């Protein structure tokens, strides 16, 4: 009964919002409507389909942009191809190309059918954008932009912009891009700067120091564009071809999504989880991807156990060693994870590189040494009080220093070396580091115990 009431509440909210949108009185953001629509989808497929079929195409274009890719993939199962084509035509080109791409992941034939219902210009733009690889800047650009030639006067350009806005052909305009007769990019002027000039002035009269001269090649890696947005505080970035001809622009909202995706991938990779797999609805696929990393971890755990096996006689002679062993391994593992996480994150932000390796390693080793000495003293005292064996306190203290030093050193070295060999440092670092800290921790502790205590 509770679910039925919840379904009805969400359905009524959405239907009321649709009517308000038609009347021009709606104040609910498309993002909020998208979230409510997702809730309805999870609760009742039929009611979800019923509401979807009643959403006007203009509004649905805004809502669908806010919905995750797996929902976009299946939208053709909910509404007609004709309506999807209409919705696609209402979207910015980058959002439209993403929608068609997502649908093609589920059913290529349906995606082609939808494309065939678009006019030739829209179809050509979408096919062009979808021809780029995922990592290329061109796949994130939109063709809708506001440009002007040097011979045009500012007043005429502003009137043209007003007309385009009224016709809803342009959205989120931050600059006017200046081009020559061959459509080659000269620079851009922010709209807040543009209003300072006289309307009768021509664009060629604008001083050079007022022009924004940042752009990226359509084939360059999107990470280059991310760095430019981050370093130069950009709201939009021109995309050009090899001849410097203006092709489109990348806006800050798309870069925000890219940064979020990169952060998610990095976080998942450090945990040995595949970010693409986690977006799947199939429990089997998710479980299989996780099982691969768990299997690798099992192998490394066996390696650590083999090291322990070398000292089975030592452990049998002094049971206290078995009690204290996990402390050494745990402290090393945590110290290594701290160093690894900071190093990988700084590498992702471009703050350190292979050339900065020595400085980074020295810093992490010093930090690890200081922490090692502090916690070695603490655990040494605890071990002495606990087991009343003075040399046992010395053994675990020395082992603590050795393991934390190795954790700091390898936590910095491993991701730097992986990047040097063009391997994603976020993917393999954790497993390698865990192996190192476990092996060094157990070997140093049990080895020192064998030499000093027995």
C-alpha positions as CSV (number, residue, x, y, z in Angstrom):
1,X,0.0,0.0,0.0
2,X,2.9,2.3,0.9
3,X,4.5,1.7,-2.6
4,X,1.2,2.5,-4.4
5,X,0.8,5.8,-2.5
6,X,4.4,6.7,-3.4
7,X,3.9,5.8,-7.0
8,X,0.8,7.9,-7.2
9,X,2.5,10.9,-5.5
10,X,5.4,10.8,-8.0
11,X,3.1,10.3,-10.9
12,X,0.9,13.2,-9.9
13,X,3.9,15.5,-9.3
14,X,5.3,14.7,-12.8
15,X,1.9,15.1,-14.5
16,X,1.3,18.4,-12.7
17,X,4.8,19.6,-13.7
18,X,4.1,18.7,-17.3
19,X,0.9,20.8,-17.3
20,X,2.7,23.7,-15.6
21,X,5.4,23.5,-18.3
22,X,2.8,23.7,-21.0
23,X,1.3,26.8,-19.3
24,X,4.7,28.4,-18.8
25,X,4.3,28.4,-15.0
26,X,6.7,25.5,-14.1
27,X,9.5,26.3,-11.7
28,X,10.9,22.8,-11.3
29,X,14.3,22.2,-12.8
30,X,14.6,19.4,-15.4
31,X,17.2,17.7,-13.1
32,X,14.6,17.3,-10.3
33,X,12.0,16.0,-12.8
34,X,14.7,13.5,-14.0
35,X,15.2,12.2,-10.5
36,X,11.5,11.8,-9.9
37,X,11.2,10.0,-13.2
38,X,14.0,7.6,-12.2
39,X,12.2,6.8,-9.0
40,X,9.0,6.1,-10.9
41,X,10.9,3.8,-13.3
42,X,12.3,1.8,-10.4
43,X,8.8,1.5,-8.8
44,X,6.5,0.8,-11.7
45,X,7.4,0.3,-15.3
46,X,3.9,0.9,-16.7
47,X,3.4,4.2,-14.9
48,X,6.9,5.3,-16.0
49,X,6.0,4.6,-19.6
50,X,2.6,6.3,-19.2
51,X,4.3,9.5,-18.0
52,X,7.1,9.4,-20.5
53,X,4.6,9.4,-23.4
54,X,3.0,12.5,-22.0
55,X,6.1,14.6,-21.6
56,X,6.4,17.3,-24.4
57,X,9.5,16.8,-26.6
58,X,11.0,20.1,-25.6
59,X,10.9,19.2,-21.9
60,X,11.9,15.6,-22.4
61,X,15.1,16.8,-24.2
62,X,16.1,18.7,-21.1
63,X,15.1,15.8,-18.8
64,X,16.8,13.1,-20.8
65,X,20.1,15.0,-20.6
66,X,20.0,14.7,-16.9
67,X,19.4,11.0,-16.9
68,X,22.1,8.3,-16.7
69,X,23.3,6.5,-19.8
70,X,21.6,3.1,-19.0
71,X,18.2,4.9,-19.0
72,X,19.0,6.6,-22.3
73,X,20.0,3.2,-23.7
74,X,16.5,1.8,-23.1
75,X,14.4,4.9,-23.9
76,X,13.5,3.4,-27.3
77,X,11.7,0.7,-25.5
78,X,9.5,3.3,-23.8
79,X,8.6,5.9,-26.4
80,X,8.4,5.8,-30.2
81,X,11.4,6.3,-32.6
82,X,9.6,9.3,-34.0
83,X,9.4,11.0,-30.7
84,X,13.0,10.2,-29.9
85,X,14.0,11.8,-33.2
86,X,12.0,15.0,-32.2
87,X,13.6,15.0,-28.8
88,X,17.1,14.6,-30.3
89,X,16.5,17.6,-32.6
90,X,15.7,19.7,-29.6
91,X,19.0,18.9,-27.9
92,X,22.4,20.5,-28.1
93,X,24.5,18.6,-30.6
94,X,26.8,17.1,-27.9
95,X,23.8,15.8,-25.9
96,X,22.1,14.5,-29.0
97,X,25.2,12.6,-30.1
98,X,25.5,11.1,-26.7
99,X,21.9,10.0,-26.7
100,X,22.2,8.3,-30.1
101,X,25.4,6.7,-29.0
102,X,23.8,5.3,-25.8
103,X,20.9,3.9,-27.8
104,X,23.2,2.3,-30.3
105,X,24.9,0.4,-27.4
106,X,21.6,-1.3,-26.8
107,X,20.4,-1.6,-30.4
108,X,22.3,-0.2,-33.3
109,X,19.4,-0.7,-35.7
110,X,17.1,1.5,-33.7
111,X,19.8,4.1,-33.4
112,X,20.1,4.2,-37.2
113,X,16.3,4.4,-37.6
114,X,16.2,7.4,-35.3
115,X,19.1,9.0,-37.2
116,X,17.2,8.5,-40.5
117,X,14.3,10.5,-39.2
118,X,16.5,13.6,-38.5
119,X,17.1,16.3,-41.1
120,X,20.4,15.9,-43.0
121,X,22.2,18.7,-41.1
122,X,21.5,17.2,-37.6
123,X,22.3,13.7,-38.8
124,X,25.6,14.8,-40.3
125,X,26.6,16.6,-37.1
126,X,25.7,13.7,-34.8
127,X,27.6,11.2,-37.0
128,X,30.6,13.5,-37.0
129,X,30.6,13.8,-33.2
130,X,30.1,10.1,-32.8
131,X,33.0,9.3,-35.1
132,X,35.5,10.6,-32.5
133,X,37.0,8.2,-29.9
134,X,35.8,8.6,-26.3
135,X,39.1,10.2,-25.2
136,X,39.2,12.9,-28.0
137,X,38.1,16.4,-27.3
138,X,35.9,16.4,-30.4
139,X,33.5,13.8,-28.8
140,X,32.7,16.4,-26.1
141,X,32.1,19.5,-28.2
142,X,28.9,21.0,-29.4
143,X,28.6,22.7,-32.8
144,X,26.2,25.4,-31.5
145,X,28.2,28.5,-30.9
146,X,28.1,32.3,-31.5
147,X,30.7,33.6,-33.9
148,X,31.4,36.8,-35.8
149,X,33.8,38.1,-38.4
150,X,36.2,41.0,-37.9
151,X,34.3,43.2,-40.3
152,X,31.0,42.9,-38.4
153,X,30.1,45.6,-36.0
154,X,29.2,44.8,-32.4
155,X,25.7,46.1,-32.5
156,X,24.7,43.9,-35.5
157,X,26.3,40.9,-33.8
158,X,24.3,41.5,-30.6
159,X,21.0,41.8,-32.5
160,X,21.8,38.5,-34.2
161,X,22.6,36.9,-30.9
162,X,19.3,38.1,-29.5
163,X,17.4,36.7,-32.5
164,X,19.1,33.3,-32.1
165,X,18.3,33.2,-28.4
166,X,14.7,34.1,-29.0
167,X,14.5,31.2,-31.5
168,X,16.1,29.0,-28.9
169,X,18.9,28.0,-31.3
170,X,21.6,28.9,-28.8
171,X,22.0,28.3,-25.1
172,X,24.7,29.0,-22.5
173,X,26.6,31.6,-24.6
174,X,29.7,33.0,-22.8
175,X,31.7,34.3,-25.8
176,X,31.6,35.5,-29.3
177,X,34.3,33.6,-31.3
178,X,36.0,35.7,-33.9
179,X,36.8,34.1,-37.2
180,X,38.3,35.2,-40.5
181,X,36.7,34.5,-44.0
182,X,38.1,31.0,-43.9
183,X,36.5,30.3,-40.5
184,X,39.9,30.2,-38.9
185,X,39.8,31.1,-35.2
186,X,41.3,34.5,-34.2
187,X,40.2,34.6,-30.6
188,X,37.1,35.1,-28.4
189,X,35.6,37.9,-26.5
190,X,33.6,37.4,-23.3
191,X,30.1,38.8,-23.4
192,X,30.8,40.8,-20.2
193,X,33.7,42.5,-22.1
194,X,31.6,43.0,-25.2
195,X,29.1,45.3,-23.6
196,X,31.9,47.7,-22.7
197,X,32.5,48.6,-26.4
198,X,30.5,51.0,-28.5
199,X,27.9,49.3,-30.7
200,X,29.2,50.9,-33.8
201,X,32.7,49.5,-33.3
202,X,33.8,46.6,-35.5
203,X,35.4,43.5,-34.0
204,X,38.7,44.2,-35.6
205,X,38.9,47.4,-33.4
206,X,38.9,45.3,-30.2
207,X,42.3,45.5,-28.5
208,X,44.3,42.2,-28.6
209,X,44.6,42.1,-24.8
210,X,40.8,41.7,-24.6
211,X,40.9,38.5,-26.7
212,X,40.8,35.1,-25.2
213,X,43.2,32.9,-27.2
214,X,42.7,29.4,-25.7
215,X,41.6,26.5,-28.0
216,X,42.2,22.8,-28.3
217,X,42.5,20.5,-31.3
218,X,39.5,18.2,-32.0
219,X,41.8,15.2,-31.9
220,X,43.6,16.1,-28.6
221,X,43.0,14.1,-25.4
222,X,40.1,15.5,-23.4
223,X,42.4,15.6,-20.4
224,X,44.3,18.5,-22.1
225,X,41.0,20.4,-22.2
226,X,40.3,19.6,-18.6
227,X,43.7,21.1,-17.6
228,X,43.0,24.2,-19.6
229,X,39.6,24.7,-17.9
230,X,41.2,24.1,-14.5
231,X,44.3,26.3,-15.0
232,X,42.7,29.2,-16.8
233,X,39.2,29.3,-15.2
234,X,37.4,28.9,-18.5
235,X,33.7,28.7,-19.0
236,X,34.0,27.5,-22.7
237,X,36.8,26.4,-24.9
238,X,37.0,26.6,-28.7
239,X,37.7,23.4,-30.6
240,X,39.6,23.7,-33.9
241,X,40.9,21.4,-36.6
242,X,44.5,21.0,-37.9
243,X,44.0,24.2,-40.0
244,X,42.8,26.2,-36.9
245,X,39.2,26.3,-38.4
246,X,36.6,26.7,-35.7
247,X,34.5,23.4,-35.3
248,X,32.7,23.9,-32.0
249,X,33.1,24.5,-28.3
250,X,33.3,22.6,-25.1
251,X,31.4,24.1,-22.2
252,X,32.2,23.9,-18.5
253,X,29.2,21.6,-17.7
254,X,30.7,18.9,-20.0
255,X,34.1,19.3,-18.4
256,X,32.5,19.0,-14.9
257,X,31.1,15.6,-16.1
258,X,34.5,14.6,-17.4
259,X,36.2,15.4,-14.1
260,X,33.5,13.6,-12.2
261,X,34.0,10.5,-14.4
262,X,37.7,10.6,-14.1
263,X,37.5,10.9,-10.3
264,X,35.1,8.0,-10.2
265,X,37.3,5.9,-12.4
266,X,40.3,6.7,-10.2
267,X,38.5,5.9,-7.0
268,X,37.1,2.6,-8.4
269,X,40.5,1.6,-9.8
270,X,42.2,2.1,-6.4
271,X,39.7,-0.3,-5.0
272,X,40.2,-2.8,-7.8
273,X,36.7,-2.1,-9.2
274,X,35.9,-1.5,-12.9
275,X,33.9,1.7,-13.3
276,X,32.3,0.6,-16.5
277,X,31.2,-2.7,-15.0
278,X,29.6,-1.0,-12.0
279,X,27.2,0.8,-14.3
280,X,25.9,-2.5,-15.6
281,X,22.6,-3.8,-14.3
282,X,23.8,-7.4,-14.6
283,X,25.0,-8.8,-11.2
284,X,26.9,-11.4,-13.1
285,X,29.0,-8.9,-15.0
286,X,29.7,-6.8,-11.9
287,X,30.6,-9.9,-9.9
288,X,32.9,-11.2,-12.6
289,X,34.9,-8.0,-12.8
290,X,35.3,-7.8,-9.1
291,X,36.2,-11.5,-8.9
292,X,39.2,-10.9,-11.2
293,X,40.8,-8.4,-8.7
294,X,39.8,-10.6,-5.8
295,X,41.6,-13.5,-7.5
296,X,44.8,-11.4,-7.9
297,X,44.5,-10.3,-4.3
298,X,44.2,-14.0,-3.3
299,X,47.5,-14.8,-5.1
300,X,49.3,-11.9,-3.3
301,X,47.8,-13.1,0.1
302,X,49.2,-16.6,-0.6
303,X,52.6,-15.0,-1.3
304,X,52.5,-13.3,2.1
305,X,51.4,-16.6,3.7
306,X,54.4,-18.4,2.1
307,X,56.7,-15.8,3.8
308,X,55.0,-16.6,7.1
309,X,55.5,-20.3,6.5
310,X,59.2,-19.8,6.3
311,X,59.1,-18.8,10.0
312,X,56.6,-21.4,11.3
313,X,59.2,-22.7,13.9
314,X,59.8,-19.2,15.2
315,X,56.0,-18.6,15.6
316,X,55.6,-21.9,17.4
317,X,58.4,-21.0,19.8
318,X,56.8,-17.6,20.7
319,X,53.0,-17.3,20.3
320,X,53.2,-13.6,21.0
321,X,54.6,-13.2,17.5
322,X,51.3,-14.5,16.0
323,X,49.4,-11.9,18.1
324,X,51.5,-9.0,17.0
325,X,52.0,-9.8,13.3
326,X,48.7,-8.3,12.1
327,X,49.7,-4.9,13.7
328,X,52.9,-4.6,11.6
329,X,51.1,-5.6,8.3
330,X,48.1,-3.3,9.0
331,X,50.2,-0.2,9.8
332,X,52.3,-0.7,6.7
333,X,49.3,-1.2,4.6
334,X,47.6,1.9,5.8
335,X,50.7,4.0,5.6
336,X,51.3,2.8,2.0
337,X,47.6,3.5,1.0
338,X,48.0,7.1,2.3
339,X,51.1,7.7,0.2
340,X,49.7,5.9,-2.8
341,X,46.4,7.8,-2.7
342,X,48.1,11.2,-2.4
343,X,50.6,10.3,-5.2
344,X,48.0,9.0,-7.7
345,X,45.7,12.0,-7.0
346,X,48.5,14.5,-7.5
347,X,49.6,12.7,-10.7
348,X,46.0,12.9,-12.0
349,X,45.9,16.7,-11.3
350,X,49.2,17.1,-13.1
351,X,51.0,18.3,-9.9
352,X,53.8,15.7,-10.1
353,X,55.3,13.6,-12.9
354,X,58.1,11.2,-13.5
355,X,60.5,14.2,-13.6
356,X,59.5,15.1,-10.0
357,X,60.0,11.5,-8.8
358,X,63.0,12.1,-6.6
359,X,61.4,15.1,-4.7
360,X,58.1,13.2,-4.2
361,X,59.9,10.0,-3.0
362,X,62.1,11.9,-0.6
363,X,59.1,13.7,0.9
364,X,57.1,10.5,1.4
365,X,60.1,8.6,2.9
366,X,60.7,11.4,5.4
367,X,57.1,11.4,6.4
368,X,57.1,7.6,6.7
369,X,60.3,7.6,8.8
370,X,58.9,10.2,11.3
371,X,55.7,8.3,11.6
372,X,57.6,5.0,11.8
373,X,59.7,6.2,14.7
374,X,56.7,7.6,16.6
375,X,54.6,4.5,16.3
376,X,57.6,2.2,16.7
377,X,58.2,3.7,20.2
378,X,54.5,3.4,21.0
379,X,54.1,-0.3,19.9
380,X,57.4,-1.2,21.5
381,X,56.2,0.0,24.9
382,X,52.8,-1.7,24.4
383,X,54.5,-5.0,23.4
384,X,56.8,-4.8,26.4
385,X,54.0,-4.1,28.9
386,X,51.7,-6.8,27.2
387,X,54.2,-9.7,27.1
388,X,56.9,-8.6,29.6
389,X,59.6,-9.4,27.0
390,X,61.9,-6.3,26.5
391,X,63.5,-7.6,23.2
392,X,60.0,-8.3,21.7
393,X,59.3,-4.6,22.0
394,X,62.6,-3.9,20.2
395,X,61.8,-6.4,17.4
396,X,58.3,-5.0,16.6
397,X,59.6,-1.4,16.9
398,X,62.4,-2.1,14.4
399,X,59.9,-3.9,12.1
400,X,57.5,-1.0,12.3
401,X,60.1,1.4,11.2
402,X,61.2,-0.8,8.3
403,X,57.7,-1.5,7.1
404,X,56.5,2.1,7.2
405,X,59.7,3.2,5.4
406,X,59.0,0.7,2.7
407,X,55.3,1.6,2.5
408,X,56.2,5.3,2.0
409,X,58.9,4.5,-0.5
410,X,56.9,2.0,-2.6
411,X,53.7,3.9,-2.2
412,X,55.3,6.8,-4.2
413,X,57.6,4.7,-6.5
414,X,55.0,2.2,-7.8
415,X,52.5,4.7,-9.4
416,X,55.3,6.8,-10.8
417,X,56.9,3.8,-12.4
418,X,53.6,2.5,-13.8
419,X,53.0,5.9,-15.4
420,X,56.5,5.8,-16.9
421,X,55.6,2.5,-18.6
422,X,52.2,4.0,-19.7
423,X,50.2,1.9,-17.3
424,X,47.3,3.5,-15.4
425,X,48.8,3.9,-11.9
426,X,45.4,3.8,-10.3
427,X,44.7,0.2,-11.6
428,X,47.7,-1.9,-10.5
429,X,49.2,0.1,-7.7
430,X,47.0,-1.1,-4.8
431,X,47.6,-4.8,-5.4
432,X,51.4,-4.4,-5.8
433,X,51.7,-2.2,-2.8
434,X,49.6,-4.6,-0.6
435,X,52.0,-7.4,-1.6
436,X,55.1,-5.3,-0.8
437,X,53.9,-4.1,2.7
438,X,52.7,-7.6,3.7
439,X,55.8,-9.4,2.6
440,X,58.2,-6.7,4.0
441,X,56.2,-6.5,7.2
442,X,56.0,-10.2,7.9
443,X,59.6,-10.9,6.7
444,X,61.1,-8.1,8.8
445,X,59.1,-8.9,11.9
446,X,59.6,-12.6,11.9
447,X,63.2,-12.4,10.6
448,X,64.2,-10.0,13.3
449,X,62.4,-12.2,15.9
450,X,64.4,-15.2,14.7
451,X,67.7,-13.3,14.9
452,X,67.1,-11.5,18.2
453,X,64.7,-13.6,20.3
454,X,65.7,-17.2,19.4
